[in-house]
Amino acid sequence: MGIGRGIIGCMMVLMIVGATAETFNVGDDLNWNIPPLGNVAYRTWAATKEFEFGDTIVFNWSGTHTVARVSREEYDNCTSTNTIGPIQTTSPASFTLDTNGTHYYICTVDRHCGAGQKVAITVGTSASSRTTTAALSAIVLAIAISMLSLM
């Protein structure tokens, strides 16, 4: 009986820890468009978020836009000759943040990137309360289940 509870407890811990991923709409209400004040809109948006491994970012737009993941050099120069993966031409376009570090995205249409339609997403460089809370909850749950299995 105790072993069964232990297995169920481990499964619950895994579900709690795995349930921390979030989905972010790039730009919130601005969506993925040429920002009215240049790149400051997307820089400010990204700076207010805590992105973690496993999160998803979604680019929503209407009209003629694209989104491509690029290197920092291509981000800085607004070029897309060596994109990381295919250029997404249909909205909504989703990307899973599958590595820590900074991910760079640009619109490849005409001069949209130069007008500020680009965003840098930094993943996993700060202590996240979301991960810490999930980890602590998992530990408490595991202890509680272990105690139940002793009964």
N, C-alpha and C positions, 0 to 999 in steps of 0.2 A: 504494500500500500504506500509506504514512504517513497519508494523508487518512482512510482507513478506520479506522485505529487511533485517530486523533484524534476521529472521530465517536463511536466506541465509548467512548472515554475520557470524552467530554463526557456521554454518556448515563449512564455509571457515576457520575460526579460528581453529576448531578442526582438519581439514585436514592439516593445516600448522604445528600445534603442533605435530600431530601424524606422520608427515613425516620425523622426524629427525633420525630415526633408521638407522644404517649403518651395512654393512656386511664386515667382516674382514677375509681374508685368513690367517690362522695361519702360521707364518713364512715367509709370502710373497713368494719370489722366492725359498726359502729353502723348502717350503711346510712342511709336517709332516713326517720327516725322522730323522734318528739318526744324530744329528748335528756334524760336523767335530771337533768342539772345545768344546764339552760338552754342558751343559745347558746354557752357557753364550749367545748363539745365541737366544734362546727363551726368556730368561730374558730381553735381550736388545730389542728384537722385542716388547715384551709386554710393556716395559717401555716407548716406543716411541708412544704409542697409548692412546687415551682417550676412554675408554669403558663406555657405558651408558646402563641403564635399557632398554631392548627392542632390543639392538643390537644383531646381529647373528655372531657367529664365525664358520668358515668352515675349517675342517681338510681335506686336500687333500694329498693322497699318492699313490705310486705305490709299488709293492712288498708286503711283509708280515708285516703289522702293524695293530694296533687297536687304539682306543681311548676310555678312560673311565673317567667320572667325579668321583673324589674321595675326601675324607676328607683331611685336611692338614696333619694329621698324616700319612695317606697312601701315600700322595704325598711325604712327607719327607722320608719315608721308602721304597718307590717304591713297595707297595703292593696293591692288588686289591680285598681283600676278601669281603669288604662291599662297592661296588660301589654305586654311586648315579645315579640310572637309569641303563639301560643295557649297556654292553660293545658294542661299535660300531665296526663292523668288515668289513664294506664296505665303500669305499671312493667314493664320498665325504661324510663326516659326519658333520652334522650341529647341533649347540646348540644355543638356544636363551637365552640370559643373562636375566633371569627373576627375579633376586633379586640383591640388592646391596651387596657389600662385595667382598670377594675373592673367585673365582671359581678355582679349581685345576683339571688339566687333565694330564693323563699319557698314555703312550703306555704300554699295558700289555704283549707284546710278549717278552719272554726270558728276557734278560738283557737290553732291549732298554731304559727303564726308567733310570736305573743306568748309562747309557751312555749319559744321558742328554735329552732324548726324553720325556720331561715333560714341562708344562707351567702353570703359575699362572696368572689368569686374574682378575684384580681388577676393580670393577664396581662401579661407582657413588661416589667416595670419594673426587673428586676435582671439583671445579667450572668449568663447561664446557662451552666454548664459543659457542658450537653448540646449547645447550639448551637455553642459554641466548639469542642468536640471534633469535632463533625460538620464544621464549616467547615475546621478544620485537616486533618482526614483527607481532605477533598475536595481541598484544595490539594496535599497530598503526593501523592495519587493522580494529579492532573492533571500534576504535574511528572514523575512516574515514567512516565506514558504518553507525555508529550512526548519524554522521553529515548528511549523505545523507538521512537518513530516516526522518530527521527533515525538509527537503526541500519539 
